[in-house]
Amino acid sequence: MKKPILAFGLSFFFAGMVFLMTGCKPRKAEYPERDITNVLVWGAGGGTDICNRVVAAEMGNILGVNINVVNKTGGVGGSVGMNYAYSRPHDGYTLCGLSESCVTAGV
């Protein structure tokens, strides 16, 4: 007797969850709603800087917002720029332009 009641209860629960989930529509986020900051950990004029600026310009054209490039140099392997980017709100509006040496320095 317990098994049919349990089966009915579980099926009723899952059917209710299906009905609840179909009524919930996530709000479509409009991204981006404002300008994006691209933090570069190397100085202006270098290869990484030029490459990131080209990508930022194209990305800005596609997204329809400005991509503001900020050079934050100093520290070992760009640690000042990475710390600056990490200290910003984690909302997708701050990017950090790196090179492979920043990624492999800790290995």
N, CA, C and O atoms as a GROMACS GRO file, in nm:
protein
  428
    1MET      N    1   0.081  -0.119   0.000
    1MET     CA    2   0.000   0.000   0.000
    1MET      C    3   0.085   0.126   0.000
    1MET      O    4   0.046   0.228  -0.055
    2LYS      N    5   0.201   0.118   0.060
    2LYS     CA    6   0.286   0.236   0.065
    2LYS      C    7   0.346   0.268  -0.071
    2LYS      O    8   0.366   0.385  -0.104
    3LYS      N    9   0.376   0.165  -0.151
    3LYS     CA   10   0.438   0.190  -0.281
    3LYS      C   11   0.347   0.266  -0.377
    3LYS      O   12   0.394   0.360  -0.441
    4PRO      N   13   0.218   0.231  -0.389
    4PRO     CA   14   0.132   0.310  -0.479
    4PRO      C   15   0.115   0.454  -0.432
    4PRO      O   16   0.108   0.546  -0.515
    5ILE      N   17   0.108   0.474  -0.303
    5ILE     CA   18   0.094   0.611  -0.252
    5ILE      C   19   0.222   0.690  -0.279
    5ILE      O   20   0.215   0.807  -0.318
    6LEU      N   21   0.336   0.627  -0.260
    6LEU     CA   22   0.464   0.693  -0.287
    6LEU      C   23   0.478   0.724  -0.435
    6LEU      O   24   0.522   0.834  -0.472
    7ALA      N   25   0.441   0.628  -0.522
    7ALA     CA   26   0.449   0.650  -0.666
    7ALA      C   27   0.357   0.764  -0.708
    7ALA      O   28   0.396   0.850  -0.787
    8PHE      N   29   0.234   0.764  -0.654
    8PHE     CA   30   0.141   0.872  -0.687
    8PHE      C   31   0.194   1.006  -0.638
    8PHE      O   32   0.185   1.106  -0.709
    9GLY      N   33   0.247   1.009  -0.517
    9GLY     CA   34   0.301   1.133  -0.462
    9GLY      C   35   0.417   1.188  -0.543
    9GLY      O   36   0.425   1.307  -0.569
   10LEU      N   37   0.508   1.098  -0.582
   10LEU     CA   38   0.622   1.142  -0.663
   10LEU      C   39   0.578   1.190  -0.801
   10LEU      O   40   0.627   1.292  -0.849
   11SER      N   41   0.486   1.117  -0.864
   11SER     CA   42   0.441   1.161  -0.996
   11SER      C   43   0.366   1.294  -0.987
   11SER      O   44   0.381   1.380  -1.074
   12PHE      N   45   0.287   1.312  -0.882
   12PHE     CA   46   0.218   1.438  -0.861
   12PHE      C   47   0.318   1.552  -0.839
   12PHE      O   48   0.301   1.662  -0.891
   13PHE      N   49   0.423   1.524  -0.761
   13PHE     CA   50   0.526   1.624  -0.734
   13PHE      C   51   0.597   1.665  -0.863
   13PHE      O   52   0.612   1.784  -0.890
   14PHE      N   53   0.640   1.567  -0.944
   14PHE     CA   54   0.712   1.599  -1.067
   14PHE      C   55   0.622   1.668  -1.169
   14PHE      O   56   0.667   1.757  -1.242
   15ALA      N   57   0.494   1.628  -1.175
   15ALA     CA   58   0.401   1.696  -1.265
   15ALA      C   59   0.383   1.842  -1.222
   15ALA      O   60   0.378   1.931  -1.306
   16GLY      N   61   0.372   1.864  -1.093
   16GLY     CA   62   0.362   2.001  -1.043
   16GLY      C   63   0.485   2.083  -1.074
   16GLY      O   64   0.475   2.200  -1.109
   17MET      N   65   0.603   2.021  -1.063
   17MET     CA   66   0.727   2.092  -1.095
   17MET      C   67   0.732   2.129  -1.243
   17MET      O   68   0.777   2.238  -1.279
   18VAL      N   69   0.685   2.038  -1.329
   18VAL     CA   70   0.683   2.068  -1.473
   18VAL      C   71   0.593   2.188  -1.499
   18VAL      O   72   0.630   2.277  -1.576
   19PHE      N   73   0.476   2.191  -1.439
   19PHE     CA   74   0.386   2.304  -1.460
   19PHE      C   75   0.445   2.434  -1.405
   19PHE      O   76   0.430   2.540  -1.466
   20LEU      N   77   0.512   2.426  -1.293
   20LEU     CA   78   0.574   2.546  -1.237
   20LEU      C   79   0.688   2.596  -1.325
   20LEU      O   80   0.703   2.716  -1.346
   21MET      N   81   0.767   2.504  -1.377
   21MET     CA   82   0.883   2.543  -1.458
   21MET      C   83   0.842   2.600  -1.593
   21MET      O   84   0.910   2.687  -1.646
   22THR      N   85   0.732   2.553  -1.649
   22THR     CA   86   0.690   2.606  -1.778
   22THR      C   87   0.637   2.748  -1.766
   22THR      O   88   0.640   2.823  -1.864
   23GLY      N   89   0.590   2.786  -1.650
   23GLY     CA   90   0.540   2.921  -1.630
   23GLY      C   91   0.649   3.022  -1.600
   23GLY      O   92   0.624   3.142  -1.603
   24CYS      N   93   0.768   2.976  -1.572
   24CYS     CA   94   0.880   3.065  -1.536
   24CYS      C   95   0.963   3.095  -1.659
   24CYS      O   96   1.028   3.006  -1.714
   25LYS      N   97   0.961   3.217  -1.701
   25LYS     CA   98   1.044   3.258  -1.813
   25LYS      C   99   1.153   3.350  -1.760
   25LYS      O  100   1.123   3.449  -1.694
   26PRO      N  101   1.278   3.319  -1.789
   26PRO     CA  102   1.384   3.409  -1.743
   26PRO      C  103   1.379   3.540  -1.820
   26PRO      O  104   1.348   3.543  -1.939
   27ARG      N  105   1.411   3.646  -1.752
   27ARG     CA  106   1.418   3.778  -1.816
   27ARG      C  107   1.537   3.780  -1.908
   27ARG      O  108   1.649   3.746  -1.868
   28LYS      N  109   1.515   3.819  -2.030
   28LYS     CA  110   1.624   3.827  -2.126
   28LYS      C  111   1.710   3.947  -2.091
   28LYS      O  112   1.666   4.062  -2.096
   29ALA      N  113   1.832   3.919  -2.055
   29ALA     CA  114   1.924   4.026  -2.018
   29ALA      C  115   1.976   4.094  -2.144
   29ALA      O  116   2.018   4.027  -2.239
   30GLU      N  117   1.973   4.222  -2.143
   30GLU     CA  118   2.029   4.299  -2.254
   30GLU      C  119   2.175   4.328  -2.220
   30GLU      O  120   2.204   4.416  -2.138
   31TYR      N  121   2.263   4.257  -2.282
   31TYR     CA  122   2.406   4.277  -2.257
   31TYR      C  123   2.469   4.319  -2.387
   31TYR      O  124   2.443   4.259  -2.491
   32PRO      N  125   2.548   4.416  -2.384
   32PRO     CA  126   2.583   4.506  -2.275
   32PRO      C  127   2.492   4.627  -2.270
   32PRO      O  128   2.443   4.673  -2.373
   33GLU      N  129   2.471   4.676  -2.152
   33GLU     CA  130   2.390   4.796  -2.132
   33GLU      C  131   2.474   4.920  -2.118
   33GLU      O  132   2.422   5.032  -2.125
   34ARG      N  133   2.605   4.904  -2.100
   34ARG     CA  134   2.695   5.020  -2.086
   34ARG      C  135   2.832   4.981  -2.142
   34ARG      O  136   2.853   4.869  -2.186
   35ASP      N  137   2.923   5.078  -2.138
   35ASP     CA  138   3.057   5.054  -2.192
   35ASP      C  139   3.131   4.947  -2.113
   35ASP      O  140   3.104   4.925  -1.995
   36ILE      N  141   3.225   4.883  -2.181
   36ILE     CA  142   3.305   4.776  -2.122
   36ILE      C  143   3.448   4.826  -2.107
   36ILE      O  144   3.498   4.898  -2.194
   37THR      N  145   3.513   4.790  -1.998
   37THR     CA  146   3.653   4.825  -1.974
   37THR      C  147   3.740   4.704  -2.001
   37THR      O  148   3.714   4.595  -1.950
   38ASN      N  149   3.842   4.723  -2.082
   38ASN     CA  150   3.938   4.618  -2.112
   38ASN      C  151   4.071   4.657  -2.049
   38ASN      O  152   4.136   4.751  -2.095
   39VAL      N  153   4.111   4.588  -1.944
   39VAL     CA  154   4.235   4.617  -1.871
   39VAL      C  155   4.348   4.537  -1.935
   39VAL      O  156   4.340   4.414  -1.943
   40LEU      N  157   4.452   4.607  -1.979
   40LEU     CA  158   4.570   4.541  -2.035
   40LEU      C  159   4.683   4.548  -1.934
   40LEU      O  160   4.706   4.653  -1.873
   41VAL      N  161   4.752   4.437  -1.916
   41VAL     CA  162   4.856   4.431  -1.814
   41VAL      C  163   4.993   4.471  -1.867
   41VAL      O  164   5.091   4.468  -1.792
   42TRP      N  165   5.002   4.506  -1.994
   42TRP     CA  166   5.128   4.548  -2.053
   42TRP      C  167   5.119   4.692  -2.099
   42TRP      O  168   5.010   4.748  -2.110
   43GLY      N  169   5.232   4.752  -2.127
   43GLY     CA  170   5.239   4.891  -2.168
   43GLY      C  171   5.183   4.914  -2.307
   43GLY      O  172   5.166   4.821  -2.386
   44ALA      N  173   5.154   5.041  -2.335
   44ALA     CA  174   5.100   5.079  -2.465
   44ALA      C  175   5.204   5.063  -2.574
   44ALA      O  176   5.322   5.092  -2.553
   45GLY      N  177   5.160   5.017  -2.691
   45GLY     CA  178   5.247   5.007  -2.807
   45GLY      C  179   5.307   4.871  -2.832
   45GLY      O  180   5.364   4.848  -2.939
   46GLY      N  181   5.297   4.780  -2.738
   46GLY     CA  182   5.352   4.646  -2.756
   46GLY      C  183   5.257   4.557  -2.835
   46GLY      O  184   5.147   4.598  -2.871
   47GLY      N  185   5.301   4.436  -2.862
   47GLY     CA  186   5.221   4.342  -2.941
   47GLY      C  187   5.089   4.306  -2.875
   47GLY      O  188   4.986   4.302  -2.942
   48THR      N  189   5.092   4.279  -2.746
   48THR     CA  190   4.969   4.245  -2.674
   48THR      C  191   4.873   4.362  -2.673
   48THR      O  192   4.752   4.344  -2.686
   49ASP      N  193   4.926   4.483  -2.656
   49ASP     CA  194   4.843   4.603  -2.654
   49ASP      C  195   4.775   4.624  -2.789
   49ASP      O  196   4.655   4.648  -2.795
   50ILE      N  197   4.852   4.614  -2.895
   50ILE     CA  198   4.797   4.636  -3.030
   50ILE      C  199   4.692   4.530  -3.062
   50ILE      O  200   4.585   4.562  -3.114
   51CYS      N  201   4.723   4.404  -3.032
   51CYS     CA  202   4.628   4.296  -3.060
   51CYS      C  203   4.498   4.315  -2.983
   51CYS      O  204   4.390   4.300  -3.039
   52ASN      N  205   4.508   4.349  -2.855
   52ASN     CA  206   4.388   4.370  -2.774
   52ASN      C  207   4.309   4.490  -2.820
   52ASN      O  208   4.186   4.488  -2.814
   53ARG      N  209   4.376   4.595  -2.865
   53ARG     CA  210   4.303   4.713  -2.914
   53ARG      C  211   4.228   4.683  -3.043
   53ARG      O  212   4.117   4.733  -3.063
   54VAL      N  213   4.286   4.602  -3.130
   54VAL     CA  214   4.217   4.564  -3.254
   54VAL      C  215   4.094   4.480  -3.221
   54VAL      O  216   3.986   4.504  -3.276
   55VAL      N  217   4.110   4.383  -3.132
   55VAL     CA  218   3.997   4.299  -3.092
   55VAL      C  219   3.890   4.383  -3.022
   55VAL      O  220   3.771   4.364  -3.046
   56ALA      N  221   3.931   4.476  -2.936
   56ALA     CA  222   3.836   4.560  -2.864
   56ALA      C  223   3.757   4.648  -2.960
   56ALA      O  224   3.637   4.669  -2.942
   57ALA      N  225   3.823   4.701  -3.062
   57ALA     CA  226   3.753   4.785  -3.160
   57ALA      C  227   3.648   4.705  -3.235
   57ALA      O  228   3.535   4.752  -3.253
   58GLU      N  229   3.682   4.585  -3.279
   58GLU     CA  230   3.585   4.502  -3.351
   58GLU      C  231   3.472   4.456  -3.259
   58GLU      O  232   3.356   4.453  -3.299
   59MET      N  233   3.507   4.422  -3.137
   59MET     CA  234   3.406   4.379  -3.041
   59MET      C  235   3.310   4.494  -3.011
   59MET      O  236   3.190   4.473  -2.998
   60GLY      N  237   3.363   4.615  -3.000
   60GLY     CA  238   3.278   4.732  -2.978
   60GLY      C  239   3.182   4.755  -3.093
   60GLY      O  240   3.066   4.792  -3.072
   61ASN      N  241   3.230   4.734  -3.216
   61ASN     CA  242   3.142   4.749  -3.333
   61ASN      C  243   3.030   4.646  -3.331
   61ASN      O  244   2.916   4.677  -3.364
   62ILE      N  245   3.064   4.524  -3.294
   62ILE     CA  246   2.964   4.417  -3.293
   62ILE      C  247   2.862   4.438  -3.182
   62ILE      O  248   2.742   4.421  -3.203
   63LEU      N  249   2.909   4.474  -3.062
   63LEU     CA  250   2.820   4.489  -2.947
   63LEU      C  251   2.748   4.623  -2.943
   63LEU      O  252   2.646   4.637  -2.876
   64GLY      N  253   2.802   4.722  -3.014
   64GLY     CA  254   2.738   4.853  -3.017
   64GLY      C  255   2.768   4.940  -2.895
   64GLY      O  256   2.692   5.032  -2.865
   65VAL      N  257   2.878   4.912  -2.826
   65VAL     CA  258   2.920   4.994  -2.712
   65VAL      C  259   3.069   5.024  -2.726
   65VAL      O  260   3.138   4.964  -2.809
   66ASN      N  261   3.117   5.117  -2.646
   66ASN     CA  262   3.260   5.147  -2.644
   66ASN      C  263   3.333   5.046  -2.557
   66ASN      O  264   3.284   5.008  -2.450
   67ILE      N  265   3.449   5.004  -2.603
   67ILE     CA  266   3.538   4.921  -2.523
   67ILE      C  267   3.654   5.011  -2.484
   67ILE      O  268   3.739   5.042  -2.568
   68ASN      N  269   3.659   5.052  -2.359
   68ASN     CA  270   3.763   5.141  -2.311
   68ASN      C  271   3.885   5.060  -2.269
   68ASN      O  272   3.877   4.977  -2.178
   69VAL      N  273   3.997   5.084  -2.335
   69VAL     CA  274   4.120   5.011  -2.307
   69VAL      C  275   4.201   5.089  -2.204
   69VAL      O  276   4.229   5.207  -2.223
   70VAL      N  277   4.238   5.022  -2.094
   70VAL     CA  278   4.314   5.082  -1.986
   70VAL      C  279   4.439   4.998  -1.965
   70VAL      O  280   4.430   4.878  -1.940
   71ASN      N  281   4.557   5.062  -1.974
   71ASN     CA  282   4.683   4.992  -1.948
   71ASN      C  283   4.719   5.006  -1.801
   71ASN      O  284   4.733   5.118  -1.750
   72LYS      N  285   4.735   4.894  -1.732
   72LYS     CA  286   4.779   4.890  -1.592
   72LYS      C  287   4.904   4.804  -1.587
   72LYS      O  288   4.897   4.681  -1.583
   73THR      N  289   5.018   4.870  -1.588
   73THR     CA  290   5.145   4.797  -1.592
   73THR      C  291   5.204   4.787  -1.452
   73THR      O  292   5.161   4.856  -1.359
   74GLY      N  293   5.301   4.701  -1.440
   74GLY     CA  294   5.374   4.687  -1.314
   74GLY      C  295   5.353   4.552  -1.250
   74GLY      O  296   5.262   4.477  -1.285
   75GLY      N  297   5.439   4.525  -1.154
   75GLY     CA  298   5.431   4.397  -1.085
   75GLY      C  299   5.496   4.286  -1.166
   75GLY      O  300   5.545   4.309  -1.277
   76VAL      N  301   5.495   4.169  -1.111
   76VAL     CA  302   5.555   4.054  -1.178
   76VAL      C  303   5.452   3.991  -1.271
   76VAL      O  304   5.345   3.949  -1.227
   77GLY      N  305   5.484   3.986  -1.399
   77GLY     CA  306   5.395   3.922  -1.496
   77GLY      C  307   5.260   3.988  -1.510
   77GLY      O  308   5.162   3.920  -1.541
   78GLY      N  309   5.252   4.118  -1.488
   78GLY     CA  310   5.125   4.189  -1.503
   78GLY      C  311   5.033   4.178  -1.383
   78GLY      O  312   4.912   4.194  -1.397
   79SER      N  313   5.089   4.151  -1.266
   79SER     CA  314   5.005   4.129  -1.148
   79SER      C  315   4.927   4.253  -1.106
   79SER      O  316   4.817   4.240  -1.052
   80VAL      N  317   4.981   4.372  -1.130
   80VAL     CA  318   4.909   4.495  -1.094
   80VAL      C  319   4.780   4.506  -1.176
   80VAL      O  320   4.674   4.535  -1.121
   81GLY      N  321   4.791   4.484  -1.305
   81GLY     CA  322   4.673   4.490  -1.391
   81GLY      C  323   4.572   4.382  -1.361
   81GLY      O  324   4.451   4.406  -1.362
   82MET      N  325   4.621   4.261  -1.334
   82MET     CA  326   4.529   4.151  -1.301
   82MET      C  327   4.457   4.177  -1.169
   82MET      O  328   4.338   4.149  -1.156
   83ASN      N  329   4.529   4.229  -1.070
   83ASN     CA  330   4.465   4.262  -0.942
   83ASN      C  331   4.362   4.373  -0.959
   83ASN      O  332   4.256   4.370  -0.897
   84TYR      N  333   4.394   4.472  -1.043
   84TYR     CA  334   4.299   4.580  -1.069
   84TYR      C  335   4.172   4.524  -1.134
   84TYR      O  336   4.061   4.557  -1.093
   85ALA      N  337   4.189   4.439  -1.235
   85ALA     CA  338   4.072   4.382  -1.303
   85ALA      C  339   3.991   4.295  -1.208
   85ALA      O  340   3.868   4.296  -1.212
   86TYR      N  341   4.059   4.219  -1.122
   86TYR     CA  342   3.989   4.131  -1.028
   86TYR      C  343   3.915   4.210  -0.920
   86TYR      O  344   3.813   4.165  -0.867
   87SER      N  345   3.966   4.329  -0.888
   87SER     CA  346   3.901   4.410  -0.784
   87SER      C  347   3.775   4.480  -0.833
   87SER      O  348   3.696   4.529  -0.753
   88ARG      N  349   3.755   4.484  -0.963
   88ARG     CA  350   3.635   4.545  -1.019
   88ARG      C  351   3.516   4.452  -0.998
   88ARG      O  352   3.535   4.333  -0.974
   89PRO      N  353   3.392   4.503  -1.007
   89PRO     CA  354   3.276   4.416  -0.993
   89PRO      C  355   3.276   4.304  -1.098
   89PRO      O  356   3.311   4.328  -1.214
   90HIS      N  357   3.238   4.186  -1.058
   90HIS     CA  358   3.237   4.070  -1.147
   90HIS      C  359   3.104   4.063  -1.221
   90HIS      O  360   3.024   3.972  -1.199
   91ASP      N  361   3.082   4.160  -1.309
   91ASP     CA  362   2.955   4.171  -1.378
   91ASP      C  363   2.967   4.159  -1.529
   91ASP      O  364   2.869   4.181  -1.600
   92GLY      N  365   3.085   4.127  -1.579
   92GLY     CA  366   3.103   4.111  -1.722
   92GLY      C  367   3.139   4.239  -1.794
   92GLY      O  368   3.152   4.239  -1.917
   93TYR      N  369   3.154   4.348  -1.722
   93TYR     CA  370   3.187   4.476  -1.785
   93TYR      C  371   3.334   4.513  -1.768
   93TYR      O  372   3.374   4.622  -1.808
   94THR      N  373   3.413   4.426  -1.711
   94THR     CA  374   3.557   4.446  -1.702
   94THR      C  375   3.624   4.320  -1.754
   94THR      O  376   3.605   4.211  -1.702
   95LEU      N  377   3.704   4.338  -1.858
   95LEU     CA  378   3.780   4.228  -1.916
   95LEU      C  379   3.927   4.250  -1.886
   95LEU      O  380   3.968   4.363  -1.859
   96CYS      N  381   4.006   4.145  -1.891
   96CYS     CA  382   4.150   4.157  -1.866
   96CYS      C  383   4.223   4.097  -1.985
   96CYS      O  384   4.213   3.978  -2.012
   97GLY      N  385   4.298   4.182  -2.057
   97GLY     CA  386   4.376   4.137  -2.171
   97GLY      C  387   4.512   4.086  -2.126
   97GLY      O  388   4.593   4.162  -2.072
   98LEU      N  389   4.536   3.959  -2.149
   98LEU     CA  390   4.659   3.895  -2.105
   98LEU      C  391   4.737   3.841  -2.224
   98LEU      O  392   4.690   3.845  -2.338
   99SER      N  393   4.854   3.791  -2.197
   99SER     CA  394   4.929   3.714  -2.295
   99SER      C  395   4.964   3.581  -2.231
   99SER      O  396   4.938   3.559  -2.112
  100GLU      N  397   5.021   3.492  -2.309
  100GLU     CA  398   5.049   3.359  -2.256
  100GLU      C  399   5.148   3.359  -2.141
  100GLU      O  400   5.144   3.268  -2.058
  101SER      N  401   5.236   3.458  -2.133
  101SER     CA  402   5.333   3.460  -2.024
  101SER      C  403   5.266   3.483  -1.889
  101SER      O  404   5.316   3.435  -1.787
  102CYS      N  405   5.154   3.556  -1.886
  102CYS     CA  406   5.080   3.575  -1.760
  102CYS      C  407   5.018   3.445  -1.713
  102CYS      O  408   5.012   3.418  -1.593
  103VAL      N  409   4.973   3.367  -1.807
  103VAL     CA  410   4.905   3.243  -1.772
  103VAL      C  411   5.005   3.137  -1.728
  103VAL      O  412   4.978   3.060  -1.636
  104THR      N  413   5.121   3.132  -1.794
  104THR     CA  414   5.219   3.027  -1.764
  104THR      C  415   5.316   3.067  -1.655
  104THR      O  416   5.395   2.983  -1.612
  105ALA      N  417   5.314   3.191  -1.608
  105ALA     CA  418   5.410   3.235  -1.506
  105ALA      C  419   5.392   3.159  -1.376
  105ALA      O  420   5.490   3.132  -1.307
  106GLY      N  421   5.270   3.125  -1.341
  106GLY     CA  422   5.245   3.055  -1.216
  106GLY      C  423   5.266   2.906  -1.223
  106GLY      O  424   5.260   2.838  -1.121
  107VAL      N  425   5.290   2.853  -1.341
  107VAL     CA  426   5.304   2.707  -1.357
  107VAL      C  427   5.441   2.660  -1.322
  107VAL      O  428   5.469   2.540  -1.330
   0.00000   0.00000   0.00000
